[in-house]
Amino acid sequence: MDPKAEPATPRSDASPDASPSADAFIAEKRIGERIRRLRLKRSMGLVELGRHAGLSASFLSQLETGRVVPTLRNLARIAMVFGRDLSYFFEPEPHPLFRIHRRAERVRLPQSGVEDPSYYFESLGYMVPDRQLDPYYAEFVPGRKGADVRPHVHPGYEFLYLLDGELEIRHGDRAHALEAGDSVYFDAGTAHAYRCAGSTPAVALIVTMHQMTPQSALRPAAARAATASGPSPEPEPES
């Protein structure tokens, strides 16, 4: 049977003797909803998915809304488009990610690799597995006059919102002054460094966003979790 000509029956695209229990099993696993979520996550339309999977858009629409029951062969085609195993559609549905980090549970750590730290930080997302970004609470302390700061680079992008104080950020060969309420978003692949520019500590919220590569995407979650060692002011070699 040509998969593009799948009949839009109200029951199943499987054999005529498909049992009601098969319908109930498919409905229980919400396979249509899972396919729709995968498709929308990729910003993919029904026509595009159908072209990759060799199925008609009308059939896929009925499949997503639970009006037809797919064969394992057609499910396998769809799974391949999204790089998933067929078992993805039958495993228990994961719970949506939601993690609260209490203030009392955070750990304040100094800048590493130096005797006189210029900043201290607290990870705000260390309990989130396989995260795509790392948020930090950072405090930059006034340093000795004329003290040099160490520039660094890392893959991805960085966002900083200055909560309090004055901060100088050097990006490439240019220096920029920030005051409380200012924010900056920049390419972290360019050498950058921070320096407290006032007589009191500068406090900031920093978010580093990873640049996913085929190699980093294949790393175990535990390896990526190890990047919680510090905010952007310290290089993250495994990002």
MARVEX-414274 format. One record per residue (C-alpha): residue number from 1; residue in three letters; x, y, z. Coordinates in steps of 0.25 Angstrom, whole numbers. Example, Ala and Ser with C-alpha at 12.3 -4.5 7.8 and 13.67 -1.06 7.14 Angstrom:
REC   n res  east north    up
REC   1 ala    49   -18    31
REC   2 ser    55    -4    29
This chain:
REC   n res  east north    up
REC   1 met     0     0     0
REC   2 asp     5    14    -4
REC   3 pro     7    21    10
REC   4 lys     3    34     3
REC   5 ala   -10    29     0
REC   6 glu   -13    24    15
REC   7 pro   -29    24    17
REC   8 ala   -34    34    26
REC   9 thr   -42    24    34
REC  10 pro   -47    27    48
REC  11 arg   -40    15    54
REC  12 ser   -27    10    49
REC  13 asp   -17    10    38
REC  14 ala   -13    -4    42
REC  15 ser   -20   -17    37
REC  16 pro   -35   -18    36
REC  17 asp   -36   -27    49
REC  18 ala   -29   -17    58
REC  19 ser   -35   -19    72
REC  20 pro   -41    -8    80
REC  21 ser   -30   -11    91
REC  22 ala   -20    -6    81
REC  23 asp   -28     7    79
REC  24 ala   -28     8    94
REC  25 phe   -13     6    96
REC  26 ile   -10    16    86
REC  27 ala   -19    26    92
REC  28 glu   -13    23   106
REC  29 lys     1    26   101
REC  30 arg    -4    39    94
REC  31 ile     5    36    82
REC  32 gly    -2    46    74
REC  33 glu     1    57    84
REC  34 arg    16    53    85
REC  35 ile    17    53    70
REC  36 arg    11    67    70
REC  37 arg    21    72    81
REC  38 leu    33    67    73
REC  39 arg    28    73    60
REC  40 leu    25    87    67
REC  41 lys    39    87    74
REC  42 arg    45    86    61
REC  43 ser    36    97    55
REC  44 met    32    87    45
REC  45 gly    19    87    37
REC  46 leu    11    74    34
REC  47 val    14    75    19
REC  48 glu    29    75    22
REC  49 leu    28    64    32
REC  50 gly    20    56    22
REC  51 arg    31    58    11
REC  52 his    42    53    21
REC  53 ala    34    41    26
REC  54 gly    27    37    13
REC  55 leu    13    40    18
REC  56 ser     2    49    14
REC  57 ala    -1    62    22
REC  58 ser   -16    58    24
REC  59 phe   -12    45    30
REC  60 leu    -2    51    39
REC  61 ser   -13    61    44
REC  62 gln   -22    50    47
REC  63 leu   -11    43    54
REC  64 glu    -8    55    63
REC  65 thr   -23    57    67
REC  66 gly   -25    42    70
REC  67 arg   -34    39    58
REC  68 val   -25    27    53
REC  69 val   -17    17    59
REC  70 pro    -3    16    53
REC  71 thr     5     4    49
REC  72 leu    18     1    55
REC  73 arg    24     3    41
REC  74 asn    19    17    40
REC  75 leu    23    20    54
REC  76 ala    37    16    51
REC  77 arg    37    25    39
REC  78 ile    33    37    48
REC  79 ala    43    33    59
REC  80 met    54    33    49
REC  81 val    51    47    44
REC  82 phe    53    52    58
REC  83 gly    65    43    62
REC  84 arg    57    36    72
REC  85 asp    56    21    75
REC  86 leu    42    14    72
REC  87 ser    41    11    87
REC  88 tyr    40    26    90
REC  89 phe    25    26    87
REC  90 phe    23    15    97
REC  91 glu    31    18   109
REC  92 pro    25    25   121
REC  93 glu    23    40   118
REC  94 pro    34    49   125
REC  95 his    29    59   134
REC  96 pro    31    74   130
REC  97 leu    44    80   135
REC  98 phe    42    88   148
REC  99 arg    53    91   158
REC 100 ile    53   101   170
REC 101 his    67   105   176
REC 102 arg    65   110   190
REC 103 arg    74   122   194
REC 104 ala    79   114   206
REC 105 glu    83   102   197
REC 106 arg    93   110   188
REC 107 val   108   110   190
REC 108 arg   116   122   189
REC 109 leu   129   119   182
REC 110 pro   141   128   179
REC 111 gln   148   130   166
REC 112 ser   157   119   163
REC 113 gly   171   118   159
REC 114 val   175   131   166
REC 115 glu   180   135   180
REC 116 asp   172   148   181
REC 117 pro   158   145   175
REC 118 ser   152   157   167
REC 119 tyr   138   151   168
REC 120 tyr   129   141   175
REC 121 phe   118   133   169
REC 122 glu   106   124   172
REC 123 ser   100   114   162
REC 124 leu    85   116   160
REC 125 gly    83   104   152
REC 126 tyr    92    93   157
REC 127 met    81    83   160
REC 128 val    76    84   145
REC 129 pro    81    72   137
REC 130 asp    85    73   123
REC 131 arg    83    88   123
REC 132 gln    85    97   111
REC 133 leu    88   110   119
REC 134 asp    95   113   132
REC 135 pro    90   124   141
REC 136 tyr    98   130   152
REC 137 tyr    98   140   163
REC 138 ala   111   147   163
REC 139 glu   118   158   172
REC 140 phe   130   165   167
REC 141 val   138   171   178
REC 142 pro   147   184   177
REC 143 gly   161   180   174
REC 144 arg   175   186   176
REC 145 lys   177   199   168
REC 146 gly   184   195   155
REC 147 ala   181   180   157
REC 148 asp   180   173   143
REC 149 val   168   164   140
REC 150 arg   169   151   132
REC 151 pro   161   151   119
REC 152 his   155   138   114
REC 153 val   147   132   103
REC 154 his   137   121   103
REC 155 pro   127   115    92
REC 156 gly   113   121    92
REC 157 tyr   107   134    97
REC 158 glu   106   141   110
REC 159 phe    95   151   116
REC 160 leu    98   159   128
REC 161 tyr    88   168   136
REC 162 leu    95   177   146
REC 163 leu    87   178   159
REC 164 asp    95   187   167
REC 165 gly   108   195   167
REC 166 glu   117   198   155
REC 167 leu   124   189   146
REC 168 glu   134   190   134
REC 169 ile   133   179   123
REC 170 arg   144   178   113
REC 171 his   140   171   100
REC 172 gly   150   170    90
REC 173 asp   159   182    90
REC 174 arg   147   191    95
REC 175 ala   143   194   110
REC 176 his   129   197   114
REC 177 ala   124   203   127
REC 178 leu   111   197   133
REC 179 glu   102   203   144
REC 180 ala    91   197   152
REC 181 gly    79   193   142
REC 182 asp    88   192   130
REC 183 ser    89   179   123
REC 184 val    98   173   112
REC 185 tyr    97   161   102
REC 186 phe   109   157    94
REC 187 asp   117   146    87
REC 188 ala   125   139    97
REC 189 gly   135   134    86
REC 190 thr   141   148    87
REC 191 ala   151   150    98
REC 192 his   144   157   110
REC 193 ala   147   161   125
REC 194 tyr   140   168   136
REC 195 arg   145   178   146
REC 196 cys   137   184   158
REC 197 ala   138   199   155
REC 198 gly   133   205   168
REC 199 ser   137   205   183
REC 200 thr   126   195   186
REC 201 pro   123   181   180
REC 202 ala   116   180   167
REC 203 val   105   169   167
REC 204 ala   100   163   154
REC 205 leu    91   152   149
REC 206 ile    99   144   138
REC 207 val    94   134   128
REC 208 thr   103   126   119
REC 209 met    96   120   107
REC 210 his   103   107   101
REC 211 gln   107   106    87
REC 212 met   102    92    84
REC 213 thr   111    84    74
REC 214 pro   110    70    70
REC 215 gln   121    66    80
REC 216 ser   115    73    91
REC 217 ala   101    68    88
REC 218 leu   106    54    89
REC 219 arg   113    56   103
REC 220 pro   106    49   115
REC 221 ala    97    58   123
REC 222 ala   107    56   135
REC 223 ala   118    62   127
REC 224 arg   110    74   123
REC 225 ala   106    76   137
REC 226 ala   120    78   141
REC 227 thr   120    92   135
REC 228 ala   114    97   147
REC 229 ser   128   101   152
REC 230 gly   126   115   150
REC 231 pro   120   127   142
REC 232 ser   126   132   129
REC 233 pro   137   140   137
REC 234 glu   144   126   137
REC 235 pro   146   118   125
REC 236 glu   137   105   123
REC 237 pro   146    96   114
REC 238 glu   135    86   112
REC 239 ser   125    95   107
